[in-house]
Amino acid sequence: MDALSQLLSLGRSHVELDVRCLLDGPFAMPHDALPPGEAAFHLLLSGTCELRTADGRPLRLVDGDFVLLPAGDAHDLFDVEGGSVRSVASLREPGAAGGAVLPVKSNRDLAAPADASVDLLCGRFVYARGAGDLLMRTLPRVLHVGLRDASGPASLQLLTSVLRAEASNAQPGARAIVNALGQALLAYALRAYGRDARVPAGWL
């Protein structure tokens, strides 16, 4: 077994996808700090947005970008256009009208025919003490990778297409499939990080 697979296995880690965000126009979404043993992540399925950490550092995200905050730090997500912010609310719960397996947050009329300009998955990487802690401590405070470049557009499109389909339809086993695909995306992201020339030699 390779080092990355072994670390993920020994860390008894799993991915919890928490919410899907469908957004248009100006928005702002604060995210509180997570408890020990949880790392926040976001996958931008389409569109562009900006992430800002508690110290105010901005990070622009584009279609296919994955960002992980290993320490679970507080952060905010914003649109990149500015203007008067629309409130973002929980509009649909799992199994409710519409059949979504994930809760949906949105600032738009879901009855509108047009697709949302920003489609974002938010979740947590939950890990045990020991190997999980070791892995998280080796990562930067904000890990940002472009999965479209790292995994190839065909692989990313396949994964995200299945994710979208399973997240939108409450079929038997859908939640398990969504979380398993989230684990695969995390492994892709860590693989991409390990290939970066700026990463210290021997990271894995």
C-alpha positions in Angstrom: 0.0 0.0 0.0 1.3 3.5 -0.9 2.1 6.0 1.8 -0.9 8.3 1.2 -3.4 5.4 1.2 -1.8 4.0 4.3 -2.1 7.3 6.2 -5.7 7.8 5.2 -6.4 4.2 6.3 -4.5 4.4 9.6 -6.1 7.7 10.4 -9.5 6.0 10.4 -10.6 9.0 8.5 -13.9 9.6 6.6 -15.5 12.4 4.7 -18.8 14.0 5.6 -20.4 16.1 2.9 -22.6 18.6 4.7 -24.3 20.9 2.3 -24.5 21.9 -1.4 -24.7 25.7 -2.1 -26.4 27.1 -5.2 -25.7 30.8 -5.4 -26.2 33.8 -7.7 -25.0 37.4 -7.5 -23.5 38.8 -4.3 -23.3 36.5 -1.3 -21.4 36.1 2.0 -21.2 32.8 4.0 -19.3 32.7 7.3 -18.0 29.3 8.5 -17.2 28.9 12.2 -14.1 27.0 13.4 -14.5 23.2 13.7 -13.6 21.1 16.8 -10.4 19.2 17.0 -10.3 16.2 14.7 -12.2 17.9 11.9 -10.9 19.7 8.8 -13.1 21.9 6.6 -13.1 21.6 2.8 -14.9 23.0 -0.2 -15.1 21.8 -3.8 -16.2 24.3 -6.4 -18.2 22.4 -9.0 -18.8 25.5 -11.2 -18.4 29.3 -11.1 -15.9 31.5 -9.1 -15.9 32.7 -5.5 -13.4 34.0 -2.9 -12.4 32.4 0.4 -11.0 34.6 3.2 -9.4 33.3 6.3 -9.7 34.9 9.8 -6.6 37.0 9.1 -8.2 38.4 6.0 -6.1 36.7 3.4 -8.2 36.3 0.1 -8.0 33.2 -2.0 -9.8 33.1 -5.4 -11.5 29.8 -6.3 -12.4 28.7 -9.8 -14.3 25.8 -11.4 -12.7 22.5 -10.2 -10.8 24.0 -7.2 -10.5 22.1 -3.9 -9.6 23.8 -0.7 -8.9 22.2 2.7 -8.4 23.9 6.1 -6.6 21.1 8.1 -7.0 22.9 11.4 -10.7 23.6 10.8 -10.0 27.4 11.0 -12.9 29.9 10.7 -13.3 31.4 7.3 -15.8 33.1 5.0 -16.9 32.6 1.4 -17.8 35.5 -0.8 -18.8 36.2 -4.4 -16.1 37.9 -6.5 -18.3 40.7 -8.0 -19.2 42.8 -5.0 -22.4 44.6 -4.6 -25.3 44.3 -2.2 -25.2 40.9 -0.5 -28.2 38.6 -0.7 -28.9 36.5 2.4 -28.1 32.8 2.1 -30.6 30.5 3.7 -31.2 26.7 4.0 -33.9 26.1 1.5 -34.1 22.3 1.3 -33.4 19.5 3.7 -32.5 15.9 2.8 -35.5 13.9 1.7 -37.7 16.9 1.5 -39.4 18.3 -1.6 -36.9 17.9 -4.5 -35.4 14.7 -3.1 -32.0 16.1 -2.2 -29.8 13.8 -0.1 -27.7 16.9 1.0 -29.2 20.1 2.5 -29.2 22.9 0.0 -28.3 26.5 0.8 -29.2 29.2 -1.7 -29.9 32.9 -2.2 -31.8 32.3 -5.4 -35.2 31.1 -6.5 -34.8 27.4 -7.1 -37.8 27.5 -9.4 -35.9 29.7 -11.8 -34.9 27.8 -15.0 -31.3 29.1 -15.1 -28.5 27.2 -13.4 -26.8 28.8 -10.4 -23.7 30.7 -11.2 -21.9 29.1 -8.2 -22.3 25.4 -7.3 -20.3 24.5 -4.2 -20.0 21.4 -2.0 -19.0 22.0 1.6 -17.9 19.2 4.0 -15.6 17.9 6.7 -12.7 15.5 6.8 -13.1 13.7 10.2 -10.0 11.9 11.4 -8.8 10.1 14.5 -5.8 11.0 16.8 -2.5 9.6 15.7 -2.0 9.1 12.0 -4.8 11.5 11.2 -3.2 14.3 13.3 0.2 13.5 11.8 -1.2 13.9 8.3 -3.0 17.2 9.1 0.1 18.7 10.8 2.2 18.2 7.6 -0.2 20.4 5.5 -0.4 24.1 5.1 -3.1 26.1 7.0 -4.9 26.4 3.7 -4.4 23.7 1.1 -5.6 24.8 -2.4 -5.3 22.7 -5.5 -6.9 22.7 -8.9 -8.3 19.2 -9.4 -9.1 19.9 -13.0 -5.4 20.1 -13.7 -4.3 17.5 -11.2 -6.7 14.7 -12.0 -7.5 15.6 -15.6 -10.8 17.1 -16.9 -12.3 13.7 -17.8 -11.7 12.2 -14.3 -13.0 15.3 -12.5 -16.0 15.6 -14.7 -16.9 11.9 -14.1 -16.6 12.3 -10.3 -18.4 15.6 -10.1 -21.2 14.4 -12.4 -21.9 11.3 -10.2 -21.6 13.5 -7.1 -24.2 16.0 -8.4 -26.5 13.2 -9.5 -26.3 11.3 -6.1 -26.6 14.5 -4.1 -29.7 15.6 -5.9 -31.7 12.3 -5.7 -32.4 10.5 -2.4 -31.9 7.0 -3.8 -30.9 4.0 -1.5 -27.3 4.3 -0.6 -26.9 7.8 -2.0 -25.4 9.3 1.1 -22.8 6.6 1.3 -21.9 7.1 -2.3 -21.6 10.8 -1.9 -19.3 10.5 1.1 -17.2 7.8 -0.6 -16.7 10.1 -3.6 -15.8 12.9 -1.3 -13.0 10.6 0.1 -11.8 10.0 -3.4 -11.7 13.8 -4.1 -9.7 14.3 -0.9 -7.2 11.7 -2.0 -6.9 13.4 -5.4 -6.3 16.7 -3.7 -3.6 15.3 -1.4 -1.9 13.6 -4.3 -1.9 16.8 -6.3 -0.4 18.7 -3.3 2.3 16.0 -3.0 3.3 16.6 -6.6 3.8 20.3 -6.2 7.4 21.3 -6.6 7.2 23.6 -3.6 6.3 20.7 -1.2 9.2 19.6 1.0 10.9 16.4 -0.2 9.8 13.3 1.6 6.3 14.7 2.4 5.0 11.2 1.8 
